[in-house]
Amino acid sequence: MPDEKPHPRIILHIDMDYFFAQCEERERPEIKGKPVVICVYSGRGGDSGAVSTSNYEARKLGVKAGIPIYRAKKLAPDAVFLPVNMELYRNISDEVMEILRGYCARFEQESVDEAFCELTGKVPDFDEARSLAVKIKEEIKQKTGLTCSVGIGPNKLIAKIASDYQKPDGLTVVKPEEVLKFLAPLKVTDIIGVGKKIGERLNELGVKTIGEISKLSREELIREFGQAKGTLIKQASQGIDDSQVEEREGTEQIGRITTLKENTKELGIIFDAIDRLSEDVHRKLEARRLSFRSVSFIAISTDLKTRTKSRTLASPAKDLGTIRLTARELAREFITEHPVLLRRVGVRVANLIGEKEQRTLGEF
């Protein structure tokens, strides 16, 4: 019997579209369609600080990440300016990442709004990978209300570049035989790790696109940028990347959040929601045979401020009762400290441990 043909390596990269601003639009439907700017305020008062990110309406007006807030307000005086709300973004990120994990042979969360999925062996070819990506995008949109852009390629480098190719709400598939043609017209700064300064120096050397890097030998690149960076640039320009999809330490957690039927601080109503959320979280833990070391209660009040109370356990646990009881206790403490009306509540477990190994997943 002839040998089976090996599965081609297929990597998917997902990048949530203008994530922080899109999360705010989800929570505040009235600002949808307006320029939205998310800011990191310095604490010195007034408009001191910088822009973290903005939606596409604001970007059309010239508002970009990193510019001073006062400048952004001059460029877009009618925009909605909001402070960064990382707790909200992490909670929504949890929802997205949990959806993704269900599709992956291996998973790597790169940041709060980006992740890699190893699809090798999960799908037979790149056409099936495209169909799966459509399904993933639809499920994320249905369950979280957010759009994302997806790139699929034969390695992490190509998948990541591809996910940025047709934003927002894009899907780009690059097959192995298409890699060089795909890369050739792109800017040199599209290579991951090639920033503005290196890009400017390459431009001075007569190299503006990735395809034109072939004008320079590996030795010339190493002489200009050092062994590590020069080698990276040369290999990346040829679409070469052997890095593996691996779980990153500290990214593993499971959470669920829900909108209450009415704004309330009534513990009975909040406890009912906690019980349902705890059962959902516990099902996910059981399916993946995980224990946990910490539990959090998440509260989003009517002013859309997100607060979290957490507790680290003395030893790992895996039972539903511990999740439910701890989350209820944290909710009771929260309402005592903050007697505000709540709009949404959530439950999250973290510091997850594989039951067989009894080590954190980040140590694998």
KOLLUMTOR-623831 format. One record per residue: residue in one letter; x, y, z of N, C-alpha, C, CB in turn. Coordinates in steps of 0.02 Angstrom, whole numbers, plus 50000, padded with zeros to 5 digits. Glycine has a CB too. Example, Ala and Ser with C-alpha at 12.3 -4.5 7.8 and 13.67 -1.06 7.14 Angstrom:
2
a506604971650390506154977550390506604983550390505654977650452
s506424988850354506844994750357506455000250394507044997050286
This chain:
364
m500424994050000500005000050000500445006250000499525000050061
p500315011249957500745017149954500705021150018500545021549894
d501255024750033501265028850093500755034450088501975031850105
e500445035950145499965041550145500335048150136499565041650211
k500035052650097500345059150087500305063150151499995062950028
p500865066050174500835069750237500405075950231501545071850259
h500095077850288499675083750288500105090050278499275084250354
p499895094650236500265100950231500185104950295500015105150170
r500705108750313500655112950372500185118750357501355115550395
i499675119650399499185124950390499095128750456498495121950365
i499245135150454499195139350514498695144950501499885142350533
l498265146150550497775151550547497955156850598497045148850559
h497935163150578498035168650625497415173050625498675172850607
i497185174650684496585178850689496775185350724496025175350729
d496525190850697496655197550724495985201150729497165201450679
m495775202650790495135206050799495185213150771494935206250873
d494675215450736494685222050705494605227550758494125222650652
y495045232550755495045238450801494745236450868494635244450769
f495065231750902494745227850955494475232151012495225222950982
f494885236451042494655240351100494045244551081495215244851127
a494095247951024493535252251003492915248150986493735256650943
q493025242250956492455238050938492105235351000492695232250892
c492495233851052492195231651115491755237151144492745229751167
e491995243351141491605249051167490975250051126492035255551167
e491025249051060490425249651018489915244351035490625249150943
r490155238451053489685233151072489305234951136490055226551081
e489675237851184489365239651247488945245951242489895240551300
r489105250251194488765256751187488515257351115489235262751206
p487975254051097487745254051026487635261050998487105250151021
e487515265951042487375272751017487985276050986487125277051075
i488595273450998489185276550969489405273150904489765276351019
k489065267750885489225264250822489155268950763488775258050813
g489665269050720489655273450662489985280150673488955274450640
k490115281750736490465288050752491215286650759490185291150817
p491635291750750492345290850766492435289450841492755297150745
v492785284050857492895282150927493645281650939492535275250943
v493865284850993494575285151009494675282551081494865292351002
i495095277451089495235274551155495895277451179495255266751152
c495895280251239496465284151263496785281251326496245291251275
v497435282151331497795280751393497945287551425498455276551381
y497565289451476497665295951508498245295451557497025298251544
s498645300751561499255300551601499125301351675499725305851578
g498535303851693498385305151763498555312151784498765300251806
r498815316151739498995323051755498405327851745499585325351713
g497845325051721497255329151711497195331551640497265334951758
g496595333651622496465336351556496585331151501496915342351543
d496895333351447497005328951389497715326151387496855332651324
s498035325751444498715323051447498695315551438499055324951514
g499065312951389499085305751376499125304551301498475302251406
a499025298351282499095296451211498525291951189499765292851199
v498415291551124497915287151095498155279951096497745289351022
s497735275351122497895268251122497705265251055497545264651180
t497095266451033496855264050969496235268150949496685256450971
s496005267050889495405270650866495045266350814495585277550835
n494405267850802494055264050750494205267050682493285264150763
y493935263950630494125266050562493865273050545493875261150512
e493295274950573493035281650561493525286950587492335282550595
a493815285650646494305290350674494965290150635494435288750748
r495155284250612495785283750574495745287650509495945276350560
k495155287850479495075291750417495195299150429494365290750389
l495115301350492495235308350509495955309550531494765310450564
g496365304350529497075305050546497245303050617497285311950535
v496765300450655496895298550724497195291450726496235298750767
k497825291050748498185284650750498455283250820498755284750699
a498605276950833498885275050897499535278750910498995267350900
g499615281050972500245284150992500245291750989500785281650949
i499785294850953499795302150950499505305051014499405304750888
p499695311051033499425314151094498665315151090499775320851108
i498335314551146497605315251148497405322251124497345313951219
y497775327351145497585334251125497605334951049498045339451158
r498085331651017498115331950944497535328250912498785329150919
a497365322450942496795318550916496155322650919496715311950955
k496075326550972495465330550980495435336250929495425333451051
k496015338550907496025343650854495845340550787496725346950850
l496085334350776495945330950713495225328550709496415324950705
a494945326550766494265323750768493885326450828494285315950770
p493705332950825493385336050883492705333150902493295343350871
d492375329850854491715327050868491735319550884491255328150808
a492335316750891492415309650906492215308150978493135307350892
v492075301750991491945299351059492615297251088491415293351059
f492825300451143493455298951176493315295051240493865305351191
l493615289051246493495284751303494155282251332493055278751283
p494185281251398494795278451428494845270951415494815279851504
v495445268351414495555261151407495195257451464496315259451407
n494845252051447494495247951496494725240751486493705248551488
m495335239251510495645232851496495245226951523496335232651524
e494915227851579494525222251607493975220151559494235224151675
l493635225051529493115223551480493415219851421492765229951457
y493975222351396494285219351336494525212251350494865223751312
r494785211151410495005204251427494405199551430495375204351495
n493855201951458493265197651463493005195651394492715201151502
i492975200351349492745198851281493265194551245492615205351242
s493905195951257494435191751230494365184551252495125194451251
d494185183551315494085176651340493565172951298493855176851415
e493015176451282492485173451241492755171351173491895178351233
v493135175851142493405174451075493895168651077493755180751046
m494355168851125494885163751128494595156851143495405165551181
e494065156651183493755150151198493435147251136493235150951254
i493135151351094492865148951031493415146050988492495154750993
l493965149650983494525147550940494825140950961495065152850940
r494895140051027495215133951052494845127651028495235134051129
g494205128251019493815122450997493975120150927493095123951003
y494325124250888494465122550819495195120450807494305128350774
c495625121250857496345120650846496645114050868496695126250882
a497135111650829497545106150852498015108650907497955103050793
r498295114650897498675118250948498485125550944499445117250940
f498575129151000498325135951006498845140351038497665136251046
e498915146451014499375151251044499055158151044500055151351006
q498885160551103498625167251108499215172051108498185168251173
e499235176351058499795180851050499715187251091499885182650977
s499095189551097498945195551136498195195351152499135202051097
v497945200751180497235200851198496775200251137497075207251236
d497035202151078496605202051018496895198250959496475209050997
e497405194150971497705190250917497865183150941498345193650890
a497825178350895497985171450913498155167350850497405168150951
f498555162150860498705157350808498345150750822499465156050802
c498105147550769497815140850774498205136250726497055141050756
e498435130650752498735125450711498165121150683499255121150752
l498095121250616497565117350585497835111150550497185121650535
t498485110150553498795104350521498485097950548499565104250532
g498215093850503497895087650524497165088450541498255084750582
k496945094650555496235096050569495845096750504496165102350612
v496185099350453495885100150386496375097350335495705107650370
p496135094550280496585091250232496965096050187496205086550190
d496695102050175497015106550128496805113750142496845104650055
f497075118450103496955125550114496245127650095497465129650075
d495935124050049495245125750032494775124150091495015121749970
e494895118450123494495116750182494645121550239494635109450204
a495275123850243495465128650295495075135150285496225129950294
r494995137250222494605143250209493885142450233494615144850133
s493585136650218492885135350239492835135550315492645128550211
l493345132650348493345132650422493405139750448493915128250449
a493815143850416493905150750438493255154650433494455154250396
v492875153450380492225156750372491765154850431491895154750305
k491785148450449491375146050506491595149350572491435138450512
i492255149950582492525153050642492305160350646493295152450644
k492375163950591492185170950589491445171850605492355174050521
e491035167450577490315167850588490135166550661489935162950543
e490475161550691490325159950761490535165650807490675153450782
i491115168650794491345174350835490855180150828492055176550814
k490635181450767490155187050756489495185650792490035188150680
q489265179450788488625177650818488655178050894488415170650796
k489195175450923489235174850996489495181151031489665169151015
t489905185050997490195190951029489985197550997490945190551029
g489705197150936489515203250901490095206850868489185207850948
l490685203850867491285207150841491515204050775491845206950892
t491845208150734492155205550673492905204650684492025210350613
c493185200350642493905199050646494175197950576494055192950691
s494825198250569495155196750506495595190650515495575202850481
v495585186250465495935179850470496425179050413495425174050470
g497015176550429497515174750379497685167450386498145179150386
i497765164050330497945156950330498555156050286497355152350307
g499055152550311499665151450273500025145150294500125157350279
p500595143650263500965137550279501405138350341501395135650221
n501415144350371501785145350433501515151550469502555146150420
k501765152950529501515158350569501645165250537501825158150639
l502235166050508502405172350477501905174350423503105171950447
i501775169750377501325171250321500615172150346501355165550269
a500395167950393499715168650419499605175450452499575163050470
k500105177750489500035184150524500015189950474500605185150574
i500465189850425500455195150374499785195050336501045194350325
a499545189050321498925188250283498315190950321498805180950265
s498325190250388497745192650427497675200250425497805190350499
d498225203750409498215210950405498105213450334498865213750433
y498015208850287498015210550216497355213650193498165204350176
q496795211450222496145213850199495705216050257495785208450159
k495985219850303495585222250359495135227950338496035224450418
p494545228750370494265224350422493855218650393493835228450470
d493695213850436493265208150420493525204350359492545210650406
g494185203550356494495200350297494635192950307495125203850280
l494765189650251494985182650251495465181750192494375177750247
t496095180350207496605179550155496945172850164497115185250158
v496945168850111497265162250112497865162450064496765156550092
v498445160450090499055160250049499315153150049499595165350077
k499255149749992499505142949986500265142949978499165139349926
p500595137349992501335137249988501605139749922501575130250000
e501295137849868501555139749802501415147149786501245135349748
e501025150549829500855157549817501245162349861500125158649829
v501665159649906501995163749957502415169349927502425159350001
l502875167749882503335172849856502955178249817503855169549810
k502455176149779502055181049741501655185549789501565177349693
f501405182749843501035186549893501485191749927500725181849946
l502085189649946502535194049983502845199549940503085189950014
a502985197949877503395202349834503195209749835503355199949764
p502555211649827502385218749823502295222149891501755219549785
l502325218449946502195221350012502775225650035502045215850063
k502625230650078503145234950106503615230850151502835240750146
v504245232750154504715229050197504505229150270505425231950190
t504155234450290503935234850360503345230150375503735241950376
d503085226850324502575221750336502875215350365502195220150271
i503535214650361503875209050393503855210050468504615208350368
i503625205150504503575205650577504285206550605503235199250608
g504385211750644505045213050672505435218350636505435206850674
v505195220550578505515225950540505135232450554505545224350463
g505435236650595505105242850614505285248550568505275244550684
k505105254550590505185260550548505915261850532504885266550583
k506365261250581507065262950570507395258150520507455262850637
i507275251650530507555246850483507255247750414507435239650508
g506595249150413506265250350349506575256250312505525251650361
e506715261650348507015267550317507715265950290507055273350368
r508095261950328508765260250305508735255750243509165256650361
l508265251150241508185246950182507985251250122507645241450194
n507555256150133507365260750079507975264450052506835265750103
e508425266550098509045269950077509485265450035509435272350139
l509435258950047509825254050009509485252049944509955247750052
g508925255449929508575254149867508065248549871509055252549814
v507885246649932507415241149943506775243849975507725235549987
k506225243749938505585246249964505065240749976505305251449916
t505125235349939504645229849946505005223449970504275228449879
i504605218749995504895212450018505235208849960504355207950050
g504925209049901505225205849843505905208549826504775206449784
e506015214949838506655218149821507215216449869506565225549817
i507045213149925507575211149971508075206449938507275207850034
s507845203049884508295198549848508885202349817507905194849793
k508825209049812509385213049787509985212749834509165220349778
l509845211449899510365211249949510515204149970510175215450010
s511145202549977511335195849999511245195350075512075194249980
r511235189250098511175188150171511755191450207511155180650187
e512355191150178512945194150209512865201750215513585192450169
e512585204850163512485212050166511975213950220512245214650097
l511455210050225510935211350276511225210450346510335206650266
i511635205350355511945204150421512415209850437512315197450422
r512785212150388513255217650399512885224050420513675218950335
e512305225150390511915231150405511535230750472511425232350350
f511245224850486510775224350541510965219350595510105222650515
g511525215950588511725211050638511505204050617511435212750706
q511795199150651511675192050633510945190150638512095187550677
a510645191450696509955189150708509455192750663509765190350782
k509485199450662508995203250623509105202350548509025210650641
g509735202250526509885201350455509635194650430510625201950443
t509745189350470509515182650451508755182450449509775177450500
l508435185550498507695185750501507415188950438507455189450563
i507705194750419507445198350361507505194150298507825205050352
k508075190850289508185186850229507705180950226508905184250227
q507645177350283507195171550284506465173650275507275167750350
a506275179050310505575181250305505405183450233505455187150353
s505885186450198505755188750130505625182850083506345192850103
q505855176850104505755170750065505175166550093506395166550065
g504825169350143504255165950172504435160150217503805163450118
i505045160150244505285154650285505165156150359506045153250273
d504845151650394504715152350466504545145550494504145157550480
d504975143050538504875136350567504615136650639505515132450565
s504445142550664504225143150733503565139350743504145150550753
q503485136550803502915132250818502355136150852503135126550862
v501755133550846501175136250882501185133150952500495134650845
e501285137351002501355134951071500985139451120502105134551091
e500675136351170500315140151221500805144751257499965135451270
r500615150951267501035155751302500835156051375500985162751270
e501335156551418501215156751489500795162951508501875156751528
g500305161851550499905167351575499305169251533500335173251581
t499205165851476498635167651433498035163151444498845167351360
e498115157851484497605152751489497095154451544497915146051502
q496465155351525495925156351572495265154851537495945163651601
i494755153651576494095152351548493595156851584493895144751556
g493215160651546492735165251577492085165451537493025172151582
r491565167451571490915168451540490595174651570490445162251550
i490235178351528489925184551550489225184951520490355190751530
t488755188051555488075188451530487765195151549487645182551558
t487265197151510486885203151525486285201351568486665206751460
l486195204851623485625203551667484985205851635485735206951736
k484435202751653483785204651625483585211751642483235199851648
e483835214051699483705220951720484305223351760483045221551762
n484425229951760484965232651800484785231751874485095240251783
t485255229051913485085227351982485695226752026484695220751983
k485585227252092486085225352142485795220052188486315231552183
e485235217152167484905211852205485315205452200484185210752179
l485555203052257486005197252257485665190952230486255195952327
g485015190152243484685184152218484715183652142483955184152240
i484605189152108484635189252035485345188152011484365195952007
i485825191352045486535190652027486765183452038486975195552068
f486555180452094486745173552109486485168652056486495171452178
d485865169852033485585165451980486015165651918484865167651963
a486235171751900486675172451841487345169051853486785179851824
i487615169851913488265166751930488215159151925488475168652001
d487655156351948487575149051946487585146551874486915147051981
r487235149951830487225147851760487915148551728486715152051720
l488245154051741488915155151713489415150051740489145162251729
s489355148551804489815143751835489745136851804489685143251911
e489125134851789489015128351757489325128151688488265126851752
d489285133651651489575134051584490335133651588489365140551549
v490635137351634491365137251643491585130251664491595142351697
h491215127051709491395120351733491375115251676490925118251789
r490885115751632490845111151575491475111751531490215112651533
k491705117851521492315118851482492925115851516492425126351469
l492965116651581493515113751619493515106151615493485115851693
e492925103151623492875095851620493065093251551492165093651637
a492845096751499492985094451431493735094351417492635098951380
r494095098951449494815099351437495235096651495495015106551425
r494875093651544495205090251601495695094951636495575083951577
l495425100751657495835105751689495595107151760495825112151649
s496065109051803495915111851869496085119251867496305108151925
f495915122851922496035130051923496285132051993495395134051905
r496625137751995496895140252058496585146952078497635140952054
s496215150252033495915156652052495235157452020496375162452032
v494805161252054494125162652031494015170152034493585158852075
s493675172851983493535180051982492785181151970493945183551927
f492525186452001491855188951987491935195451949491425189852053
i491595196151893491645202051850490995205851854491815200051777
a491035212351865490445216551871490495222451823490345219051943
i489985223351782489955229251738489335233251759489925227151662
s489445239251784488905243251810488565247151754489165248151864
t488035250751771487645254251720488025259851686487015256951751
d488565262251718488995267351686489525264051642489325271851738
l489465257351633489905253351592490615252651620489935256251522
k490705254351684491345253251716491405245851734491435257851779
t491975242851718492085235751732492545234951792492385232151670
r492315230951840492725229551899492755222051910492435233151963
t493295219851941493385212651953493625211452024493885209651902
k493345206352056493605203952120493835196752110493065204352178
s494435195252134494725188552123494965185552188495305188952073
r495005178852188495265175352246495695169452222494695172852292
t496295168952251496725163252236496615157852289497485165452234
l496515151752267496365146252313497005143352343495985140652276
a496925140152400497505137252434497785131352396497315135052504
s497355127852358497575122152318497135121652257497555115452360
p497365118252204496965117752142496285114352156497345113752089
a495775116552119495105113652125494855112352054494615118352164
k494335107952051494045106551985493295105851987494355100251957
d492985106952046492275105652054491865111952043492135102752123
l491245110852023490775116252010490625120152074490125113551980
g490565116652130490385119952192490875125352212490355114852248
t491525124152202492025129152220491965135352176492735126152213
i491835134352113491755140152068491145144252090491675137851994
r490585140852099489955144152115489995147752183489385139152116
l490235144152234490265147052301490745152952305490475141652352
t491335152152274491835157552276491575163652238492505155252247
a491285162652180491015168252141490455171852178490775165852072
r490035167952213489485170952252489775175152309489015165452281
e490285172552344490595176252399490905182752374491125171952434
l491235182352316491555188252287491025193352266491985186352227
a490455190952240489915195552220489625199052281489365191652183
r489525195152336489255198152398489725203652423489155192652452
e490385202152423490875207052445490855213252400491575203952446
f490795212052335490795217552288490205222252300490775214952216
i489605219452307489005223552317489045227352383488375219052315
t489355224352433489445227852497489905233852488489725223052551
e490435232852449490925238252438490685243352387491585235352417
h490315240952337490085245352282489325244252272490495243852216
p488905247452310488185246452303487905249952241487815248952365
v488125247552182487915250552119487475245652081488535252652076
l487095248252034486685243851991487145240551940486115247851957
l487065234051931487475230451884487085228951820487735223851915
r487425229551764487125228251699487315221251674487345233551648
r487955219351685488205212851664488635209951719488605213351597
v488655203351723489085199951772489445194151737488675197451834
g490005192151766490385186651736490745182551789490875189351686
v490965176651768491355172151810491955169851769490925165951835
r492545169951801493145167751766493575163551812493535173851739
v493885158351784494385154451821495045155151784494175146851828
a495595155051821496255155951791496765151751828496455163351790
n497405152651809497945148551836497765141151827498075150051911
l497615139351765497365132751749497925127551748497005132851682
i497735121551767498215116151775497945109851741498355114751850
g498375106651701498205100151673498185094951728498705098151617
e497645091251733497545086951791498065081351797496855083851788
k498285078751740498775073351744499445075851767498855070051676
e499655081551737500335083951751500365088151815500585087951693
q499785091251833499765095751889500285101451882499885091951953
r500355103751820500775109551806500355114451766501435107551768
t500545120851770500185125751730500315124451657500385132951749
l499825125851615499905124551544500475128451513499265126051507
g500625134251542501175138251516501855135051525501175144851549
e501895129751567502535126451578502665120951527502565123551648
f502165119251487502255113751439502745115751384501585111751408
